[in-house]
Amino acid sequence: MLSIVRNFFNMKPPVNVALLHDVDIPTKKATFGMGCFWSNDSLFGATLGVIRTRDHTEVIELDYDPKTVSFEDLLEMFWANHEYGLTTKLKRQYQSMILYHDEEQRTAAQASYKEVALRFGELRTEIAPATTFYPAEE
């Protein structure tokens, strides 16, 4: 028993101490602004294939396993789970937005935008390149 206690207190933290566990599979990033981030964190955080979410006051950044869930699947969740920022002008901090991390995501985001615009009319969702992410709750 004493050796178990000693081992426990001599444990080294994971490489990234912000993680509960290290993930050794390749992931991609997706970043969405859907108003307040709390519900978005719950929505995406409970999705099979989403490995980690990082929330910000206005957007949520997530790491996902593209072998389990596609960016297009995440876009469908994005469009289906918020409405108030799609067509209504809001403060900039609650802007509906998709921040893409590569050209493949940009193309997919723009295609999905066009599809949703056919249903709702003019949208206020911004599609822009992702830049440095600053966590809100640290």
C-alpha positions as a Markdown table, in Angstrom:
| # | Residue | x | y | z |
|---|---|---|---|---|
| 1 | Met | 0.0 | 0.0 | 0.0 |
| 2 | Leu | 2.8 | 2.4 | 0.8 |
| 3 | Ser | 4.3 | 1.9 | -2.6 |
| 4 | Ile | 1.0 | 2.8 | -4.2 |
| 5 | Val | 0.9 | 6.0 | -2.2 |
| 6 | Arg | 4.5 | 6.8 | -3.1 |
| 7 | Asn | 3.8 | 6.2 | -6.8 |
| 8 | Phe | 0.8 | 8.4 | -6.7 |
| 9 | Phe | 2.7 | 11.4 | -5.3 |
| 10 | Asn | 5.6 | 10.9 | -7.7 |
| 11 | Met | 3.4 | 10.9 | -10.8 |
| 12 | Lys | 4.3 | 13.4 | -13.5 |
| 13 | Pro | 1.5 | 15.6 | -15.0 |
| 14 | Pro | 0.6 | 15.0 | -18.6 |
| 15 | Val | 2.4 | 16.9 | -21.3 |
| 16 | Asn | -0.5 | 19.3 | -21.7 |
| 17 | Val | -1.8 | 19.8 | -18.1 |
| 18 | Ala | -5.1 | 21.3 | -19.5 |
| 19 | Leu | -6.1 | 17.9 | -20.7 |
| 20 | Leu | -7.6 | 15.2 | -18.5 |
| 21 | His | -5.7 | 12.7 | -20.7 |
| 22 | Asp | -3.3 | 12.8 | -23.5 |
| 23 | Val | -4.7 | 12.0 | -26.9 |
| 24 | Asp | -2.4 | 10.3 | -29.4 |
| 25 | Ile | -4.7 | 10.3 | -32.5 |
| 26 | Pro | -4.5 | 13.0 | -35.2 |
| 27 | Thr | -7.2 | 15.6 | -34.8 |
| 28 | Lys | -8.4 | 18.6 | -36.7 |
| 29 | Lys | -9.8 | 21.9 | -35.3 |
| 30 | Ala | -13.1 | 23.5 | -35.8 |
| 31 | Thr | -14.2 | 26.9 | -34.3 |
| 32 | Phe | -17.8 | 28.1 | -34.2 |
| 33 | Gly | -19.6 | 31.2 | -32.7 |
| 34 | Met | -23.2 | 30.5 | -31.7 |
| 35 | Gly | -23.9 | 33.1 | -29.1 |
| 36 | Cys | -23.1 | 32.2 | -25.5 |
| 37 | Phe | -20.6 | 29.3 | -25.5 |
| 38 | Trp | -21.9 | 27.3 | -22.6 |
| 39 | Ser | -24.6 | 25.4 | -24.5 |
| 40 | Asn | -22.3 | 24.9 | -27.5 |
| 41 | Asp | -19.7 | 23.4 | -25.2 |
| 42 | Ser | -22.3 | 20.9 | -24.0 |
| 43 | Leu | -23.5 | 20.2 | -27.5 |
| 44 | Phe | -20.2 | 19.5 | -29.2 |
| 45 | Gly | -18.5 | 18.1 | -26.0 |
| 46 | Ala | -21.0 | 15.3 | -25.9 |
| 47 | Thr | -20.5 | 14.4 | -29.6 |
| 48 | Leu | -18.8 | 11.2 | -30.5 |
| 49 | Gly | -15.5 | 12.1 | -32.3 |
| 50 | Val | -15.1 | 15.4 | -30.5 |
| 51 | Ile | -12.0 | 15.0 | -28.4 |
| 52 | Arg | -11.7 | 18.3 | -26.7 |
| 53 | Thr | -13.5 | 21.7 | -26.6 |
| 54 | Arg | -12.0 | 25.0 | -25.6 |
| 55 | Asp | -14.5 | 27.7 | -25.0 |
| 56 | His | -14.2 | 31.4 | -25.3 |
| 57 | Thr | -16.6 | 34.2 | -24.4 |
| 58 | Glu | -18.0 | 34.1 | -28.0 |
| 59 | Val | -16.7 | 31.0 | -29.8 |
| 60 | Ile | -15.8 | 27.4 | -29.1 |
| 61 | Glu | -12.7 | 25.8 | -30.4 |
| 62 | Leu | -12.8 | 22.0 | -30.6 |
| 63 | Asp | -10.4 | 19.2 | -31.6 |
| 64 | Tyr | -12.1 | 16.4 | -33.4 |
| 65 | Asp | -11.3 | 13.1 | -34.9 |
| 66 | Pro | -12.1 | 13.3 | -38.6 |
| 67 | Lys | -12.2 | 9.5 | -38.8 |
| 68 | Thr | -15.2 | 9.6 | -36.4 |
| 69 | Val | -17.0 | 12.8 | -37.2 |
| 70 | Ser | -16.6 | 15.0 | -40.3 |
| 71 | Phe | -16.4 | 18.8 | -40.5 |
| 72 | Glu | -19.6 | 18.6 | -42.5 |
| 73 | Asp | -21.3 | 16.8 | -39.6 |
| 74 | Leu | -20.1 | 19.5 | -37.3 |
| 75 | Leu | -21.4 | 22.2 | -39.7 |
| 76 | Glu | -24.8 | 20.5 | -39.7 |
| 77 | Met | -24.9 | 20.6 | -35.9 |
| 78 | Phe | -23.8 | 24.3 | -36.0 |
| 79 | Trp | -26.7 | 25.3 | -38.3 |
| 80 | Ala | -29.3 | 23.2 | -36.6 |
| 81 | Asn | -28.6 | 24.3 | -33.0 |
| 82 | His | -28.8 | 28.1 | -33.2 |
| 83 | Glu | -31.1 | 30.5 | -34.9 |
| 84 | Tyr | -31.0 | 33.8 | -33.2 |
| 85 | Gly | -27.7 | 34.9 | -34.6 |
| 86 | Leu | -28.3 | 33.6 | -38.1 |
| 87 | Thr | -30.7 | 36.3 | -39.3 |
| 88 | Thr | -30.8 | 38.8 | -36.4 |
| 89 | Lys | -28.2 | 41.4 | -35.9 |
| 90 | Leu | -26.5 | 40.9 | -32.5 |
| 91 | Lys | -23.6 | 42.5 | -30.6 |
| 92 | Arg | -20.3 | 41.5 | -32.1 |
| 93 | Gln | -19.5 | 39.4 | -29.1 |
| 94 | Tyr | -22.4 | 37.0 | -29.9 |
| 95 | Gln | -21.8 | 37.0 | -33.7 |
| 96 | Ser | -22.7 | 33.8 | -35.5 |
| 97 | Met | -19.5 | 32.7 | -37.1 |
| 98 | Ile | -17.5 | 29.8 | -38.5 |
| 99 | Leu | -13.7 | 30.2 | -38.3 |
| 100 | Tyr | -12.0 | 27.9 | -40.7 |
| 101 | His | -8.6 | 26.3 | -40.1 |
| 102 | Asp | -7.8 | 25.3 | -43.7 |
| 103 | Glu | -9.1 | 25.6 | -47.3 |
| 104 | Glu | -11.1 | 22.4 | -47.1 |
| 105 | Gln | -13.0 | 23.8 | -44.1 |
| 106 | Arg | -13.5 | 27.2 | -45.9 |
| 107 | Thr | -15.0 | 25.5 | -48.9 |
| 108 | Ala | -17.3 | 23.3 | -46.8 |
| 109 | Ala | -18.4 | 26.3 | -44.7 |
| 110 | Gln | -19.2 | 28.4 | -47.7 |
| 111 | Ala | -21.1 | 25.6 | -49.4 |
| 112 | Ser | -23.2 | 24.9 | -46.2 |
| 113 | Tyr | -23.8 | 28.7 | -45.8 |
| 114 | Lys | -25.3 | 28.8 | -49.3 |
| 115 | Glu | -27.6 | 25.8 | -48.6 |
| 116 | Val | -28.9 | 27.4 | -45.3 |
| 117 | Ala | -29.3 | 30.8 | -46.9 |
| 118 | Leu | -31.7 | 29.2 | -49.4 |
| 119 | Arg | -33.9 | 28.2 | -46.4 |
| 120 | Phe | -33.6 | 31.3 | -44.2 |
| 121 | Gly | -32.7 | 34.1 | -46.7 |
| 122 | Glu | -30.0 | 36.6 | -45.8 |
| 123 | Leu | -27.7 | 35.3 | -43.0 |
| 124 | Arg | -25.5 | 37.2 | -40.6 |
| 125 | Thr | -23.1 | 34.3 | -40.1 |
| 126 | Glu | -19.5 | 35.4 | -40.8 |
| 127 | Ile | -17.0 | 32.9 | -42.3 |
| 128 | Ala | -13.4 | 33.9 | -41.6 |
| 129 | Pro | -10.0 | 32.4 | -41.1 |
| 130 | Ala | -9.2 | 31.2 | -37.5 |
| 131 | Thr | -6.4 | 33.1 | -35.8 |
| 132 | Thr | -4.9 | 32.9 | -32.3 |
| 133 | Phe | -7.5 | 31.5 | -29.8 |
| 134 | Tyr | -7.6 | 33.0 | -26.3 |
| 135 | Pro | -9.4 | 30.9 | -23.7 |
| 136 | Ala | -11.9 | 32.8 | -21.7 |
| 137 | Glu | -12.0 | 30.8 | -18.5 |
| 138 | Glu | -8.3 | 30.5 | -17.6 |
